[in-house]
């Protein structure tokens, strides 16, 4: 039955029941009046009108209740009134959700009942969110398995190759270097996973202190000098003197990750620009490069765990796909925001805004 027809039928059925109950009450009250009137005449008692009315009403309700109870039992026994409480479909849906069936949805059969309709809507919303979380969990497990399996496969393959006694010393050193590189990547993946899990579970010690942000960023740029000088990259650095109250160790991971990514994906003889300045109520940091860029369709997803716009290229450079997720989480912990703008082949610009004094709900 269509929803419109079902709604119309439900209203017609409701009015029929109201009419039936009113007729039944009228009949029972009339019967109670006749019974009490007969008794009053039989024993020659004439109570006040108000007392008589109260007695008639009580007697009418008692007779109605007894009759309705009897009729209901007969109807249920004969199957005329199948027993299905109004909460039965809701309870059944919750039981299916509890067993892991998050695709369960309830039809809104209670549009005329605001409370029941809101309850149905809330259960459907909860099931949809659980379904989405389950899909994300499955994707996360799949990504973790893939990322860990890849270096393990390489390590196992080259370890087996080393068993060949005919390998030259140069080949052995080459295979051992690959095993060392893959082991390092595997270790980095597990470290990043633990770090991200701690950040998302609010288990990271948050220790804000006042310090010079420009000095921190300048020191990290100098620490990365071997990498950007090797690729002959031009570094355009403009850092205003800025003080911030934040967790210095956590923010250092943000700047290092962004600088390493720019160096990694900017071709030789390219350029990286870093700008830091203070606005009225916050601090703005911009990092631009002339690298390979990020496709427009990939930009909304680059902060997702394990997401890589070019999986083969990122893997070859040792990335795990977790760095930007960690960056975004740390920035959010400090009450800030991160944004990206990019054109493929022309580079990317990451912009981070942070409050001068970070506020967080992390336990210290």
C-alpha positions as a LaTeX table, in Angstrom:
\begin{tabular}{lrrr}
\hline
Residue & $x$ (\AA) & $y$ (\AA) & $z$ (\AA) \\
\hline
Unk1 & 0.00 & 0.00 & 0.00 \\
Unk2 & 1.38 & 3.43 & $-0.95$ \\
Unk3 & 2.22 & 5.86 & 1.82 \\
Unk4 & $-0.55$ & 8.30 & 0.84 \\
Unk5 & $-3.16$ & 5.56 & 0.68 \\
Unk6 & $-1.86$ & 4.05 & 3.91 \\
Unk7 & $-2.10$ & 7.42 & 5.63 \\
Unk8 & $-5.67$ & 7.93 & 4.41 \\
Unk9 & $-6.67$ & 4.44 & 5.47 \\
Unk10 & $-5.08$ & 5.00 & 8.90 \\
Unk11 & $-7.07$ & 8.20 & 9.43 \\
Unk12 & $-10.31$ & 6.53 & 8.34 \\
Unk13 & $-9.58$ & 3.64 & 10.70 \\
Unk14 & $-8.87$ & 6.07 & 13.55 \\
Unk15 & $-12.15$ & 7.91 & 13.07 \\
Unk16 & $-13.99$ & 4.57 & 12.94 \\
Unk17 & $-12.48$ & 3.54 & 16.27 \\
Unk18 & $-13.35$ & 6.90 & 17.87 \\
Unk19 & $-16.95$ & 6.57 & 16.69 \\
Unk20 & $-17.18$ & 2.99 & 17.95 \\
Unk21 & $-15.77$ & 3.92 & 21.38 \\
Unk22 & $-18.18$ & 6.85 & 21.74 \\
Unk23 & $-21.19$ & 4.65 & 20.87 \\
Unk24 & $-19.95$ & 1.95 & 23.25 \\
Unk25 & $-19.54$ & 4.45 & 26.11 \\
Unk26 & $-22.98$ & 5.92 & 25.49 \\
Unk27 & $-24.54$ & 2.44 & 25.54 \\
Unk28 & $-22.69$ & 1.43 & 28.72 \\
Unk29 & $-23.58$ & 4.65 & 30.55 \\
Unk30 & $-27.21$ & 4.24 & 29.52 \\
Unk31 & $-27.13$ & 0.63 & 30.76 \\
Unk32 & $-25.56$ & 1.71 & 34.07 \\
Unk33 & $-28.29$ & 4.39 & 34.47 \\
Unk34 & $-31.05$ & 1.81 & 33.94 \\
Unk35 & $-29.41$ & $-0.61$ & 36.41 \\
Unk36 & $-28.97$ & 1.98 & 39.16 \\
Unk37 & $-32.43$ & 3.42 & 38.57 \\
Unk38 & $-33.94$ & $-0.06$ & 38.90 \\
Unk39 & $-32.00$ & $-0.66$ & 42.13 \\
Unk40 & $-32.98$ & 2.70 & 43.60 \\
Unk41 & $-36.69$ & 1.94 & 42.98 \\
Unk42 & $-36.33$ & $-1.62$ & 44.29 \\
Unk43 & $-34.85$ & $-0.55$ & 47.65 \\
Unk44 & $-36.69$ & 2.79 & 47.73 \\
Unk45 & $-33.56$ & 5.03 & 47.89 \\
Unk46 & $-33.32$ & 8.41 & 46.21 \\
Unk47 & $-29.69$ & 9.76 & 46.43 \\
Unk48 & $-28.78$ & 13.33 & 45.36 \\
Unk49 & $-28.41$ & 13.89 & 41.62 \\
Unk50 & $-24.65$ & 14.46 & 41.86 \\
Unk51 & $-24.06$ & 11.24 & 43.81 \\
Unk52 & $-26.26$ & 9.35 & 41.38 \\
Unk53 & $-24.31$ & 10.73 & 38.42 \\
Unk54 & $-20.95$ & 9.72 & 39.95 \\
Unk55 & $-22.21$ & 6.21 & 40.64 \\
Unk56 & $-23.59$ & 5.93 & 37.10 \\
Unk57 & $-20.27$ & 7.08 & 35.58 \\
Unk58 & $-18.15$ & 4.69 & 37.63 \\
Unk59 & $-20.46$ & 1.79 & 36.90 \\
Unk60 & $-20.46$ & 2.67 & 33.19 \\
Unk61 & $-16.65$ & 2.72 & 33.05 \\
Unk62 & $-16.42$ & $-0.61$ & 34.89 \\
Unk63 & $-18.89$ & $-2.27$ & 32.54 \\
Unk64 & $-17.09$ & $-0.78$ & 29.50 \\
Unk65 & $-13.69$ & $-1.98$ & 30.74 \\
Unk66 & $-14.94$ & $-5.49$ & 31.44 \\
Unk67 & $-16.67$ & $-5.72$ & 28.06 \\
Unk68 & $-13.68$ & $-4.32$ & 26.15 \\
Unk69 & $-11.30$ & $-6.70$ & 27.92 \\
Unk70 & $-13.51$ & $-9.67$ & 27.14 \\
Unk71 & $-13.97$ & $-8.69$ & 23.49 \\
Unk72 & $-10.23$ & $-8.06$ & 23.11 \\
Unk73 & $-9.35$ & $-11.50$ & 24.42 \\
Unk74 & $-11.84$ & $-13.17$ & 22.10 \\
Unk75 & $-10.54$ & $-11.15$ & 19.12 \\
Unk76 & $-6.92$ & $-12.04$ & 19.87 \\
Unk77 & $-7.75$ & $-15.72$ & 20.36 \\
Unk78 & $-9.51$ & $-15.86$ & 17.00 \\
Unk79 & $-6.85$ & $-13.83$ & 15.20 \\
Unk80 & $-9.06$ & $-10.83$ & 14.52 \\
Unk81 & $-6.55$ & $-8.54$ & 16.28 \\
Unk82 & $-3.01$ & $-9.77$ & 15.59 \\
Unk83 & $-0.79$ & $-8.77$ & 18.49 \\
Unk84 & 1.85 & $-6.35$ & 17.17 \\
Unk85 & 2.70 & $-3.52$ & 19.57 \\
Unk86 & 3.62 & $-0.17$ & 18.05 \\
Unk87 & 7.26 & $-0.50$ & 19.24 \\
Unk88 & 7.77 & $-3.96$ & 17.69 \\
Unk89 & 9.26 & $-2.74$ & 14.35 \\
Unk90 & 11.54 & $-0.33$ & 16.24 \\
Unk91 & 12.75 & $-3.08$ & 18.59 \\
Unk92 & 13.32 & $-5.44$ & 15.65 \\
Unk93 & 15.31 & $-2.75$ & 13.80 \\
Unk94 & 17.50 & $-2.07$ & 16.86 \\
Unk95 & 18.16 & $-5.80$ & 17.23 \\
Unk96 & 19.31 & $-6.00$ & 13.60 \\
Unk97 & 21.54 & $-2.96$ & 14.08 \\
Unk98 & 23.02 & $-4.55$ & 17.22 \\
Unk99 & 24.01 & $-7.62$ & 15.19 \\
Unk100 & 25.87 & $-5.45$ & 12.65 \\
Unk101 & 23.19 & $-4.94$ & 9.99 \\
Unk102 & 23.68 & $-1.18$ & 9.55 \\
Unk103 & 21.68 & $-1.13$ & 6.32 \\
Unk104 & 18.48 & $-1.37$ & 8.39 \\
Unk105 & 16.01 & 1.44 & 7.80 \\
Unk106 & 12.53 & 2.07 & 9.23 \\
Unk107 & 9.56 & 3.32 & 7.22 \\
Unk108 & 8.03 & 6.42 & 8.72 \\
Unk109 & 4.59 & 5.02 & 9.52 \\
Unk110 & 3.98 & 7.53 & 12.30 \\
Unk111 & 3.88 & 10.85 & 10.47 \\
Unk112 & 0.85 & 11.88 & 12.52 \\
Unk113 & 2.68 & 11.06 & 15.78 \\
Unk114 & 5.50 & 13.57 & 16.29 \\
Unk115 & 7.33 & 11.60 & 18.99 \\
Unk116 & 7.27 & 8.28 & 17.10 \\
Unk117 & 8.23 & 10.01 & 13.86 \\
Unk118 & 11.24 & 11.69 & 15.50 \\
Unk119 & 12.27 & 8.35 & 17.05 \\
Unk120 & 12.11 & 6.65 & 13.65 \\
Unk121 & 14.14 & 9.44 & 12.05 \\
Unk122 & 16.78 & 9.27 & 14.80 \\
Unk123 & 17.15 & 5.50 & 14.43 \\
Unk124 & 17.52 & 5.82 & 10.65 \\
Unk125 & 20.14 & 8.56 & 11.10 \\
Unk126 & 22.03 & 6.46 & 13.63 \\
Unk127 & 21.99 & 3.43 & 11.29 \\
Unk128 & 23.24 & 5.56 & 8.38 \\
Unk129 & 26.13 & 6.98 & 10.44 \\
Unk130 & 27.06 & 3.51 & 11.72 \\
Unk131 & 26.94 & 2.23 & 8.14 \\
Unk132 & 29.30 & 5.00 & 7.05 \\
Unk133 & 31.65 & 4.33 & 9.96 \\
Unk134 & 31.70 & 0.63 & 9.13 \\
Unk135 & 32.58 & 1.41 & 5.52 \\
Unk136 & 35.41 & 3.69 & 6.71 \\
Unk137 & 36.63 & 0.97 & 9.08 \\
Unk138 & 36.69 & $-1.61$ & 6.31 \\
Unk139 & 38.54 & 0.80 & 4.02 \\
Unk140 & 41.02 & 1.61 & 6.79 \\
Unk141 & 41.72 & $-2.09$ & 7.45 \\
Unk142 & 42.15 & $-2.69$ & 3.73 \\
Unk143 & 44.56 & 0.25 & 3.40 \\
Unk144 & 46.59 & $-0.79$ & 6.45 \\
Unk145 & 46.85 & $-4.35$ & 5.17 \\
Unk146 & 47.94 & $-3.14$ & 1.74 \\
Unk147 & 50.50 & $-0.65$ & 3.04 \\
Unk148 & 52.05 & $-3.18$ & 5.43 \\
Unk149 & 51.90 & $-6.06$ & 2.96 \\
Unk150 & 53.82 & $-4.13$ & 0.30 \\
Unk151 & 57.13 & $-3.69$ & 2.22 \\
Unk152 & 56.79 & $-7.16$ & 3.77 \\
Unk153 & 56.53 & $-8.67$ & 0.28 \\
Unk154 & 59.66 & $-6.81$ & $-0.82$ \\
Unk155 & 61.58 & $-7.83$ & 2.30 \\
Unk156 & 60.58 & $-11.47$ & 1.92 \\
Unk157 & 61.42 & $-11.52$ & $-1.81$ \\
Unk158 & 64.86 & $-9.98$ & $-1.49$ \\
Unk159 & 65.66 & $-12.05$ & 1.61 \\
Unk160 & 64.97 & $-15.16$ & $-0.45$ \\
Unk161 & 67.13 & $-13.77$ & $-3.26$ \\
Unk162 & 70.03 & $-13.42$ & $-0.81$ \\
Unk163 & 69.98 & $-17.19$ & $-0.31$ \\
Unk164 & 71.42 & $-17.51$ & $-3.80$ \\
Unk165 & 75.13 & $-18.31$ & $-3.37$ \\
Unk166 & 75.92 & $-17.10$ & $-6.88$ \\
Unk167 & 75.13 & $-13.44$ & $-6.11$ \\
Unk168 & 77.95 & $-10.98$ & $-6.38$ \\
Unk169 & 78.92 & $-8.78$ & $-3.43$ \\
Unk170 & 77.50 & $-5.75$ & $-5.23$ \\
Unk171 & 74.15 & $-7.49$ & $-5.74$ \\
Unk172 & 74.04 & $-8.53$ & $-2.10$ \\
Unk173 & 74.64 & $-4.95$ & $-0.95$ \\
Unk174 & 71.94 & $-3.76$ & $-3.35$ \\
Unk175 & 69.39 & $-6.26$ & $-2.02$ \\
Unk176 & 70.32 & $-5.49$ & 1.57 \\
Unk177 & 69.84 & $-1.77$ & 0.87 \\
Unk178 & 66.34 & $-2.45$ & $-0.45$ \\
Unk179 & 65.51 & $-4.55$ & 2.62 \\
Unk180 & 66.77 & $-1.75$ & 4.88 \\
Unk181 & 64.70 & 0.86 & 3.00 \\
Unk182 & 61.53 & $-1.25$ & 3.14 \\
Unk183 & 62.09 & $-1.99$ & 6.83 \\
Unk184 & 62.41 & 1.73 & 7.51 \\
Unk185 & 59.20 & 2.41 & 5.58 \\
Unk186 & 57.38 & $-0.31$ & 7.51 \\
Unk187 & 58.61 & 1.17 & 10.78 \\
Unk188 & 57.46 & 4.64 & 9.68 \\
Unk189 & 53.99 & 3.32 & 8.82 \\
Unk190 & 53.55 & 1.73 & 12.24 \\
Unk191 & 54.86 & 4.85 & 13.99 \\
Unk192 & 52.50 & 7.08 & 12.03 \\
Unk193 & 49.58 & 4.74 & 12.76 \\
Unk194 & 50.29 & 4.83 & 16.48 \\
Unk195 & 50.73 & 8.61 & 16.38 \\
Unk196 & 47.46 & 9.16 & 14.50 \\
Unk197 & 45.59 & 6.76 & 16.80 \\
Unk198 & 46.89 & 8.65 & 19.84 \\
Unk199 & 45.89 & 12.00 & 18.34 \\
Unk200 & 42.37 & 10.82 & 17.47 \\
Unk201 & 41.92 & 9.23 & 20.91 \\
Unk202 & 43.10 & 12.44 & 22.65 \\
Unk203 & 45.92 & 10.54 & 24.35 \\
Unk204 & 48.67 & 12.95 & 23.32 \\
Unk205 & 50.23 & 15.14 & 25.99 \\
Unk206 & 49.45 & 18.73 & 25.05 \\
Unk207 & 52.02 & 21.06 & 26.57 \\
Unk208 & 51.56 & 24.60 & 25.25 \\
Unk209 & 54.23 & 27.16 & 25.90 \\
Unk210 & 55.10 & 30.59 & 24.60 \\
Unk211 & 57.85 & 30.53 & 21.97 \\
Unk212 & 59.02 & 32.17 & 18.73 \\
Unk213 & 57.31 & 30.36 & 15.86 \\
Unk214 & 59.50 & 31.99 & 13.19 \\
Unk215 & 62.64 & 30.64 & 14.87 \\
Unk216 & 61.20 & 27.13 & 14.97 \\
Unk217 & 60.31 & 27.14 & 11.26 \\
Unk218 & 63.66 & 28.67 & 10.27 \\
Unk219 & 65.50 & 25.98 & 12.24 \\
Unk220 & 63.55 & 23.21 & 10.52 \\
Unk221 & 64.27 & 24.70 & 7.08 \\
Unk222 & 67.98 & 24.66 & 7.88 \\
Unk223 & 67.70 & 21.07 & 9.14 \\
Unk224 & 66.32 & 20.08 & 5.72 \\
Unk225 & 69.08 & 21.94 & 3.84 \\
Unk226 & 70.81 & 18.78 & 2.55 \\
Unk227 & 67.59 & 17.70 & 0.83 \\
Unk228 & 66.75 & 20.97 & $-0.90$ \\
Unk229 & 70.32 & 21.81 & $-1.84$ \\
Unk230 & 70.70 & 18.37 & $-3.43$ \\
Unk231 & 67.79 & 19.20 & $-5.76$ \\
Unk232 & 69.03 & 22.79 & $-6.23$ \\
Unk233 & 65.75 & 24.23 & $-4.96$ \\
Unk234 & 65.41 & 27.96 & $-4.35$ \\
Unk235 & 64.04 & 28.73 & $-0.88$ \\
Unk236 & 62.12 & 32.02 & $-0.59$ \\
Unk237 & 61.66 & 32.53 & 3.14 \\
Unk238 & 59.73 & 35.42 & 4.67 \\
Unk239 & 59.11 & 34.87 & 8.38 \\
Unk240 & 57.89 & 37.72 & 10.54 \\
Unk241 & 58.75 & 37.67 & 14.23 \\
Unk242 & 55.77 & 35.86 & 15.70 \\
Unk243 & 55.18 & 34.47 & 19.16 \\
Unk244 & 52.65 & 31.72 & 19.78 \\
Unk245 & 51.45 & 29.71 & 22.76 \\
Unk246 & 51.28 & 26.14 & 21.47 \\
Unk247 & 52.83 & 22.69 & 21.74 \\
Unk248 & 56.22 & 23.15 & 20.07 \\
Unk249 & 56.88 & 19.44 & 19.49 \\
Unk250 & 53.50 & 18.81 & 17.86 \\
Unk251 & 53.74 & 21.83 & 15.58 \\
Unk252 & 57.25 & 20.85 & 14.51 \\
Unk253 & 55.70 & 17.72 & 12.97 \\
Unk254 & 53.37 & 19.94 & 10.95 \\
Unk255 & 56.13 & 22.12 & 9.50 \\
Unk256 & 58.49 & 19.18 & 8.84 \\
Unk257 & 55.82 & 17.20 & 7.03 \\
Unk258 & 54.86 & 20.09 & 4.77 \\
Unk259 & 58.49 & 21.02 & 4.02 \\
Unk260 & 59.44 & 17.41 & 3.28 \\
Unk261 & 56.44 & 17.02 & 0.97 \\
Unk262 & 57.33 & 20.17 & $-0.96$ \\
Unk263 & 60.94 & 19.06 & $-1.36$ \\
Unk264 & 59.83 & 15.57 & $-2.36$ \\
Unk265 & 57.39 & 16.63 & $-5.05$ \\
Unk266 & 59.17 & 19.66 & $-6.47$ \\
Unk267 & 61.40 & 18.89 & $-9.46$ \\
Unk268 & 65.07 & 19.97 & $-9.45$ \\
Unk269 & 65.71 & 23.70 & $-9.86$ \\
Unk270 & 62.22 & 24.46 & $-8.55$ \\
Unk271 & 61.19 & 26.94 & $-5.90$ \\
Unk272 & 59.63 & 26.73 & $-2.43$ \\
Unk273 & 58.20 & 29.80 & $-0.70$ \\
Unk274 & 57.43 & 30.03 & 3.01 \\
Unk275 & 55.61 & 32.99 & 4.52 \\
Unk276 & 54.66 & 33.61 & 8.14 \\
Unk277 & 52.88 & 36.66 & 9.51 \\
Unk278 & 50.42 & 37.63 & 12.19 \\
Unk279 & 46.95 & 38.97 & 11.55 \\
Unk280 & 44.65 & 40.53 & 14.15 \\
Unk281 & 43.59 & 37.42 & 16.06 \\
Unk282 & 45.57 & 34.61 & 14.48 \\
Unk283 & 48.79 & 33.58 & 12.75 \\
Unk284 & 48.96 & 32.69 & 9.07 \\
Unk285 & 51.53 & 30.33 & 7.55 \\
Unk286 & 51.73 & 29.71 & 3.79 \\
Unk287 & 53.93 & 27.22 & 1.98 \\
Unk288 & 53.99 & 27.25 & $-1.82$ \\
Unk289 & 56.04 & 25.23 & $-4.27$ \\
Unk290 & 56.45 & 24.78 & $-8.01$ \\
Unk291 & 55.98 & 21.02 & $-7.77$ \\
Unk292 & 53.78 & 18.52 & $-9.57$ \\
Unk293 & 50.60 & 19.87 & $-7.98$ \\
Unk294 & 47.44 & 18.09 & $-6.86$ \\
Unk295 & 44.47 & 17.35 & $-9.11$ \\
Unk296 & 41.30 & 19.25 & $-8.23$ \\
Unk297 & 39.32 & 16.07 & $-7.60$ \\
Unk298 & 42.01 & 14.86 & $-5.17$ \\
Unk299 & 42.28 & 18.03 & $-3.10$ \\
Unk300 & 39.23 & 17.39 & $-0.83$ \\
Unk301 & 40.63 & 13.95 & 0.08 \\
Unk302 & 44.36 & 14.51 & 0.59 \\
Unk303 & 43.89 & 14.77 & 4.37 \\
Unk304 & 42.24 & 11.34 & 4.56 \\
Unk305 & 44.24 & 8.48 & 6.01 \\
Unk306 & 46.25 & 6.56 & 3.39 \\
Unk307 & 44.86 & 8.64 & 0.53 \\
Unk308 & 47.40 & 9.18 & $-2.23$ \\
Unk309 & 46.68 & 11.08 & $-5.41$ \\
Unk310 & 49.41 & 9.06 & $-7.13$ \\
Unk311 & 49.97 & 5.84 & $-5.21$ \\
Unk312 & 52.91 & 4.53 & $-7.21$ \\
Unk313 & 54.81 & 7.83 & $-7.06$ \\
Unk314 & 54.16 & 8.31 & $-3.33$ \\
Unk315 & 55.17 & 4.76 & $-2.49$ \\
Unk316 & 58.39 & 5.06 & $-4.48$ \\
Unk317 & 59.27 & 8.09 & $-2.37$ \\
Unk318 & 58.57 & 6.31 & 0.91 \\
Unk319 & 55.29 & 7.95 & 1.83 \\
Unk320 & 52.65 & 6.21 & 3.91 \\
Unk321 & 49.67 & 8.43 & 3.14 \\
Unk322 & 49.32 & 9.35 & 6.83 \\
Unk323 & 51.41 & 12.52 & 7.04 \\
Unk324 & 48.76 & 15.02 & 6.00 \\
Unk325 & 46.17 & 13.30 & 8.22 \\
Unk326 & 48.50 & 13.84 & 11.17 \\
Unk327 & 49.09 & 17.45 & 10.11 \\
Unk328 & 45.39 & 18.20 & 9.92 \\
Unk329 & 44.70 & 16.59 & 13.30 \\
Unk330 & 47.49 & 18.53 & 15.04 \\
Unk331 & 46.30 & 21.80 & 13.51 \\
Unk332 & 42.73 & 21.08 & 14.66 \\
Unk333 & 43.96 & 20.22 & 18.15 \\
Unk334 & 45.42 & 23.72 & 18.31 \\
Unk335 & 42.10 & 25.21 & 17.18 \\
Unk336 & 43.41 & 26.07 & 13.72 \\
Unk337 & 42.55 & 25.20 & 10.13 \\
Unk338 & 44.45 & 24.03 & 7.05 \\
Unk339 & 43.59 & 24.58 & 3.40 \\
Unk340 & 45.15 & 23.68 & 0.07 \\
Unk341 & 45.08 & 25.24 & $-3.38$ \\
Unk342 & 46.78 & 23.61 & $-6.34$ \\
Unk343 & 47.00 & 23.34 & $-10.10$ \\
Unk344 & 48.46 & 20.23 & $-11.65$ \\
Unk345 & 51.94 & 20.96 & $-13.01$ \\
Unk346 & 52.12 & 24.37 & $-11.34$ \\
Unk347 & 52.56 & 23.49 & $-7.69$ \\
Unk348 & 50.54 & 23.64 & $-4.48$ \\
Unk349 & 49.94 & 26.12 & $-1.67$ \\
Unk350 & 49.15 & 25.00 & 1.87 \\
Unk351 & 47.74 & 27.65 & 4.19 \\
Unk352 & 47.50 & 27.17 & 7.96 \\
Unk353 & 45.84 & 29.56 & 10.36 \\
Unk354 & 46.44 & 29.20 & 14.10 \\
Unk355 & 45.17 & 31.16 & 17.08 \\
Unk356 & 47.85 & 33.08 & 18.94 \\
Unk357 & 47.02 & 31.07 & 22.02 \\
Unk358 & 45.92 & 27.51 & 21.35 \\
Unk359 & 42.91 & 26.11 & 23.16 \\
Unk360 & 42.32 & 22.37 & 23.25 \\
Unk361 & 40.29 & 19.71 & 25.06 \\
Unk362 & 43.18 & 17.23 & 25.17 \\
Unk363 & 44.05 & 15.86 & 28.56 \\
Unk364 & 47.43 & 17.00 & 29.82 \\
\hline
\end{tabular}
